[in-house]
Amino acid sequence: MELSDVLAMLYATYIIKGKWEYSNVPEMLKPQVKEILEAEELGHIAEESA
């Protein structure tokens, strides 16, 4: 497991618990975090408003 995988899981966990917002996730980790959220059927959280 790479560091980016661990960080993506950490961000996703914080987002699910309401302690962080997807918009604050670093751009390079957003695809991985979105994938994790979608796997948890929470993909709607990863939608950013324009």
N, C-alpha and C positions, 0 to 999 in steps of 0.2 A: 504494500500500500504506500503510495506516494504522499508527500506532505500536502500537496494540493487536494488530494482526496480527503484527508483528515480535516483540512480547513473547510472544505465544502460541506462536510458532514456537520462540523461545528456551527457554521453559519446557518445551515438548514435547521438544526436543532434550536438555535436561538430564535429563528424566525417563527418556527412552530410554537414556541413558548411565548411569543409576543415580546421578546426582549430586543429584537433587531428587525429592521425592515429590509426587504429585498433590494430596494433602491440604494441602500448603503453597502451592498456587497461589491467588492472589487470586480471590475469588468471581466478580468481573466477567470474568475471563479463562477460567474453567473450561469454559464451553461451547465456546469456540474451541480450547482445548487438547485437550479430549475429542474434538472433530471431527478434529483432526490425528492423534491417537493411533489413532482408529478407521480413518482412511484408511491408516494404516501397519499395520493389522490387529493393533493393540495396545490395543484398547478396554478389555480386561480390566484394564489398568493404571489406568484412570480410574475404577474402581469403588472407592468408599469404604466402609469397614466402618462399620456403624451403632453 
